[in-house]
Amino acid sequence: MKIKFITTHLSAFILGLFITLGATLIANNSYGQSQSAMNITASNSYKNADAELNTVYNKILKEYSGKPIFIKNIKTAQRLWLKLRDADLAARYPEKGKYGSTEAMCRISYLESMTRERIKILQVWLDGIPEGDVCSGSVKFQ
């Protein structure tokens, strides 16, 4: 009787473990994908980040349209950030084709990471800074 009880509970535990593991792998999109599929996933993720960046940037241009000096400067900053992003990527991966089969995915993931950081920086102009911050500069108050 005791052995049957232990066997039943152990079987239930193992089944639960496999279900949890399977769900985790599916949720993390890491269940036996080919490199090509991972490249496509990374590319789509980067495209989404890039679209979000463009949306945030265009909202800033619209919201601050009455401030021509700021608009000129933010456009310059964005152009320079694009150059920095590309130069940073070239520094990390200076020789194309020399970093293994995951290189394309890694390059794209790095671009996405830098893009998401840029979104955070630009988002401040839309969200604003708490009133009383003496270093707010051109950023609006909340």
LOLOBA-910147 format. One record per residue (C-alpha): residue number from 1; residue in one letter; chain; x, y, z. Coordinates in nm, 4 decimals. Example, Ala and Ser with C-alpha at 12.3 -4.5 7.8 and 13.67 -1.06 7.14 Angstrom:
<pts>
(pt 1 A A (1.2300 -0.4500 0.7800))
(pt 2 S A (1.3670 -0.1060 0.7140))
</pts>
This chain:
<pts>
(pt 1 M A (0.0000 0.0000 0.0000))
(pt 2 K A (0.2782 0.2425 0.0929))
(pt 3 I A (0.4706 0.1638 -0.2284))
(pt 4 K A (0.1597 0.2244 -0.4407))
(pt 5 F A (0.1059 0.5598 -0.2632))
(pt 6 I A (0.4685 0.6637 -0.3261))
(pt 7 T A (0.4584 0.5451 -0.6888))
(pt 8 T A (0.1351 0.7332 -0.7557))
(pt 9 H A (0.2645 1.0568 -0.6050))
(pt 10 L A (0.6047 1.0257 -0.7724))
(pt 11 S A (0.4358 0.9704 -1.1095))
(pt 12 A A (0.2169 1.2764 -1.0543))
(pt 13 F A (0.5202 1.4815 -0.9570))
(pt 14 I A (0.7175 1.3744 -1.2646))
(pt 15 L A (0.4198 1.4435 -1.4917))
(pt 16 G A (0.3813 1.7891 -1.3369))
(pt 17 L A (0.7518 1.8538 -1.3843))
(pt 18 F A (0.7345 1.7652 -1.7548))
(pt 19 I A (0.4265 1.9800 -1.8058))
(pt 20 T A (0.5971 2.2751 -1.6343))
(pt 21 L A (0.9178 2.2269 -1.8322))
(pt 22 G A (0.7272 2.2013 -2.1602))
(pt 23 A A (0.5246 2.5136 -2.0854))
(pt 24 T A (0.8424 2.7040 -1.9938))
(pt 25 L A (1.0146 2.6038 -2.3162))
(pt 26 I A (0.7137 2.7026 -2.5243))
(pt 27 A A (0.6738 3.0345 -2.3398))
(pt 28 N A (1.0412 3.1159 -2.3936))
(pt 29 N A (1.0238 3.0146 -2.7594))
(pt 30 S A (1.3258 2.7895 -2.7103))
(pt 31 Y A (1.2048 2.4466 -2.8057))
(pt 32 G A (1.4295 2.3030 -3.0723))
(pt 33 Q A (1.4234 2.5923 -3.3183))
(pt 34 S A (1.6527 2.5913 -3.6155))
(pt 35 Q A (1.9067 2.8728 -3.6448))
(pt 36 S A (1.7074 3.0092 -3.9350))
(pt 37 A A (1.3929 3.0245 -3.7217))
(pt 38 M A (1.5839 3.1956 -3.4395))
(pt 39 N A (1.7217 3.4492 -3.6893))
(pt 40 I A (1.3680 3.5248 -3.8084))
(pt 41 T A (1.2442 3.5611 -3.4492))
(pt 42 A A (1.5307 3.7982 -3.3661))
(pt 43 S A (1.4709 3.9954 -3.6847))
(pt 44 N A (1.1001 4.0358 -3.6101))
(pt 45 S A (1.1786 4.1436 -3.2552))
(pt 46 Y A (1.4253 4.4052 -3.3822))
(pt 47 K A (1.1753 4.5305 -3.6419))
(pt 48 N A (0.9205 4.5777 -3.3624))
(pt 49 A A (1.1738 4.7706 -3.1523))
(pt 50 D A (1.2687 4.9860 -3.4512))
(pt 51 A A (0.9021 5.0628 -3.5227))
(pt 52 E A (0.8525 5.1553 -3.1565))
(pt 53 L A (1.1575 5.3834 -3.1697))
(pt 54 N A (1.0206 5.5590 -3.4780))
(pt 55 T A (0.6823 5.6029 -3.3101))
(pt 56 V A (0.8380 5.7564 -2.9979))
(pt 57 Y A (1.0664 5.9805 -3.2050))
(pt 58 N A (0.7783 6.1058 -3.4216))
(pt 59 K A (0.5624 6.1733 -3.1145))
(pt 60 I A (0.8444 6.3849 -2.9728))
(pt 61 L A (0.8726 6.5814 -3.2974))
(pt 62 K A (0.4990 6.6452 -3.2922))
(pt 63 E A (0.4724 6.7300 -2.9216))
(pt 64 Y A (0.7685 6.9688 -2.9275))
(pt 65 S A (0.6976 7.1142 -3.2726))
(pt 66 G A (0.6739 7.4658 -3.1271))
(pt 67 K A (1.0368 7.4510 -3.0144))
(pt 68 P A (1.2471 7.4768 -3.3331))
(pt 69 I A (1.5869 7.4784 -3.1618))
(pt 70 F A (1.4981 7.1630 -2.9705))
(pt 71 I A (1.3677 6.9965 -3.2892))
(pt 72 K A (1.6897 7.0801 -3.4731))
(pt 73 N A (1.8969 6.9406 -3.1861))
(pt 74 I A (1.6936 6.6216 -3.1355))
(pt 75 K A (1.7164 6.5477 -3.5091))
(pt 76 T A (2.0936 6.5933 -3.4918))
(pt 77 A A (2.1108 6.3729 -3.1825))
(pt 78 Q A (1.9082 6.0999 -3.3539))
(pt 79 R A (2.1262 6.1077 -3.6666))
(pt 80 L A (2.4380 6.0829 -3.4512))
(pt 81 W A (2.2855 5.8025 -3.2432))
(pt 82 L A (2.2234 5.6028 -3.5626))
(pt 83 K A (2.5900 5.6473 -3.6561))
(pt 84 L A (2.6976 5.5487 -3.3042))
(pt 85 R A (2.4708 5.2424 -3.3124))
(pt 86 D A (2.6190 5.1278 -3.6431))
(pt 87 A A (2.9765 5.1974 -3.5308))
(pt 88 D A (2.9183 5.0149 -3.2040))
(pt 89 L A (2.7831 4.7131 -3.3923))
(pt 90 A A (3.0862 4.7212 -3.6246))
(pt 91 A A (3.3177 4.7325 -3.3236))
(pt 92 R A (3.1482 4.4339 -3.1635))
(pt 93 Y A (3.1445 4.2306 -3.4869))
(pt 94 P A (3.4234 4.3806 -3.7024))
(pt 95 E A (3.4553 4.0874 -3.9431))
(pt 96 K A (3.1366 3.9549 -4.1008))
(pt 97 G A (3.1111 3.5793 -4.1121))
(pt 98 K A (3.3750 3.5119 -3.8452))
(pt 99 Y A (3.1537 3.4577 -3.5405))
(pt 100 G A (2.9781 3.1310 -3.6074))
(pt 101 S A (2.6332 3.0261 -3.7123))
(pt 102 T A (2.4619 3.2512 -3.4588))
(pt 103 E A (2.6308 3.5685 -3.5823))
(pt 104 A A (2.3290 3.7077 -3.7692))
(pt 105 M A (2.1029 3.6480 -3.4704))
(pt 106 C A (2.3594 3.8012 -3.2342))
(pt 107 R A (2.4030 4.1102 -3.4531))
(pt 108 I A (2.0270 4.1620 -3.4725))
(pt 109 S A (1.9825 4.1050 -3.0994))
(pt 110 Y A (2.2528 4.3618 -3.0257))
(pt 111 L A (2.0783 4.6139 -3.2531))
(pt 112 E A (1.7520 4.5467 -3.0724))
(pt 113 S A (1.9169 4.5946 -2.7339))
(pt 114 M A (2.0650 4.9296 -2.8344))
(pt 115 T A (1.7342 5.0358 -2.9883))
(pt 116 R A (1.5414 4.9527 -2.6710))
(pt 117 E A (1.7920 5.1602 -2.4701))
(pt 118 R A (1.7395 5.4530 -2.7083))
(pt 119 I A (1.3628 5.4237 -2.6661))
(pt 120 K A (1.4060 5.4573 -2.2877))
(pt 121 I A (1.6167 5.7693 -2.3359))
(pt 122 L A (1.3713 5.9325 -2.5768))
(pt 123 Q A (1.0642 5.8309 -2.3788))
(pt 124 V A (1.1634 6.0801 -2.1081))
(pt 125 W A (1.0609 6.3666 -2.3395))
(pt 126 L A (0.7133 6.2175 -2.3658))
(pt 127 D A (0.6699 6.1103 -2.0033))
(pt 128 G A (0.8217 6.4227 -1.8541))
(pt 129 I A (1.0235 6.4752 -1.5382))
(pt 130 P A (0.8779 6.5429 -1.1925))
(pt 131 E A (0.8233 6.9108 -1.1334))
(pt 132 G A (1.0988 7.0691 -0.9328))
(pt 133 D A (1.3831 6.8850 -1.1053))
(pt 134 V A (1.6261 7.1702 -1.1658))
(pt 135 C A (1.8086 6.9744 -1.4361))
(pt 136 S A (1.5088 6.9047 -1.6596))
(pt 137 G A (1.6443 7.1102 -1.9474))
(pt 138 S A (1.4116 7.0822 -2.2466))
(pt 139 V A (1.2121 6.7975 -2.0947))
(pt 140 K A (0.8589 6.8893 -1.9929))
(pt 141 F A (0.7346 6.8488 -1.6367))
(pt 142 Q A (0.4883 6.5758 -1.5528))
</pts>
